[in-house]
Amino acid sequence: MVVNLKAKKRLVSRVTGVGVHRIKFDADHLTDVADAITRENIRSLITANSIKIKSFTGTSRGRAQTKKEQKNKRGIKQGSKQGRKGARVGKKEIYVAKVRSLRRLLKIAKDRKDITNPEFWSLYKKVGGNTVRNKAHLRQLMEEAIAKRKN
């Protein structure tokens, strides 16, 4: 007895929220599936494994990711670069990165109680005003401030 179960597949699809092509009926329990007319019947058949839902297979992104990595790698060596340094990385970006790292260093020093609050703010203003060149310079200024306080 061959039964057309297209309507049942549509019903299962609506109950489960998956596509019609992902639904598979167990060959041994086709009569049970044919008799099921309510959503409740469908749910009970799914729990009884008479109706199975195939797992979703998407498109693999592996090759695409590899290609993207290769593309991003190109043109970063010395001979491939064109334009001066400021054309590839802007002055503002460099300044912002520097200021953030220096402010982080200052905050850590203040939290450790290495420097006092007034010392912190005087150094903070120097960092913001671009007086401090780099981390080593900031450490040197901190040491000077600490030595000044101890004397």
N, C-alpha and C positions, 0 to 999 in steps of 0.2 A: 504494500500500500504506500504509494508516494503521495505525500502531502505537501502542498505549497505553503512554505513557512515564511514567506516574504513579509506578510503582515505582522507575524510574531517578531521577526527581526526588527521591524520598525518600532514595535511596542517596547522591546527590550532596549533598543537604542534610546528611546525617549525616557525610559525609567532610569537607565544608567548614565546617560549623558555622553555616550561614546558613539563613534560612527558605526554604520551598519556592517561595514566590512570587517570590523574587529570582533564581531559576535560569532561564536561557534557553538553549535548544538551538539550534544553528545549523541552519537548514532544509536546507542542502546535505549535512550529515553526520549525518542522523537514523539511517541504518543503522548507522553506527559506534557511535552512542550506544546503539542497541538491542542491539548485540552485546556491549557492555561489561558484564561481570558481576562483576568484582572491583574493589576499591577502587583498586588499582594502575592498572587500565584507565581508571577515572574520572579519576584524577590526570593521566594522560598526555593525556586528551582536554581537560582544563582548560588544560594548558600549550599544547596545539595550537590553542586557541581554538575548539574545537567546542562546548564548554560555556562559557557566559559567565555571570558573576554581576553582576547589576545593582547599582549603588551604592546605599547606604542613604540614604533621604531622611527626615529627622526633621521635627519641627514647628519652624517658625521662631519664635525667641524675640524677634524685633525689636520687634514691636508691644508685647509684654508688658513689655519693658525700658523702652520709651518711657513707657508708662503708669505704671510704678513710679517713674521719675524725676520725672514730673509730680506724683505723689502725695507723694513725699518733699519736693518743693519747696514744697508748700502750707503755709501757716501759719507761715512763718519771718520774715515782715516784722514791723515794729514794731506795727502795729495789730492783727495777728492773735494776738499773744502773750497768753496768760492765765497768771496765777500769777507770783509774784516770781522773780527770777533764780535763787535757790536751789532753786526747784521744778523748773526746767527742766534745770539742770546742778547736780549736788550739790556741796557744799562739799569733800567728800573727793576727788572727781574733779579739781576745780580745784587742790587742794593737791598731789595726786600729779603732775599735769602740770607744775606749777611746780617742784616739787622735782626731778623728772627733768631738766628743762631746765637748772636751776641746777647740778645735779651733773655734767651733761654739760660745761657751761662750765668747771667746776672741773677736771675730768679733762683737758680740752684744755690748760688753763693749766699743769697739772702736767707733762703730756707734753712741752710746749714748754719746760719748765724756767723758766717765768715765776715760779712760786712754789715754795718748798721743801716738803718733806714735812710738817714740823710746821705750817707755814702752811696747807697744804692741809687738814690734819685739823681745825684750829681753825675754818676757814671751813666745812668739811663739816658740823661739828656745829652751827654757826649756821644753816646751810640746813635741816638736819633739825629744829631746834628752832623753825623758822618766824620767826627773827629777821630774815632777809634778805627784803626786800619783793619785789624783782624783779631782773632781769639788771643794770640800771644800778646798783642799790644794791650788788650783788655785785662789779661791776667797781670801784666806788668803794672798797669794803672791801679788795679785792685791791691796789689802788694804795696804800692806806694801809699795808698789811702790807709791801709792797715798799719803800716809803719808810722805814718803821720799821727794816727790815733794813739798808738802805744807810746810815742815820745811825749 
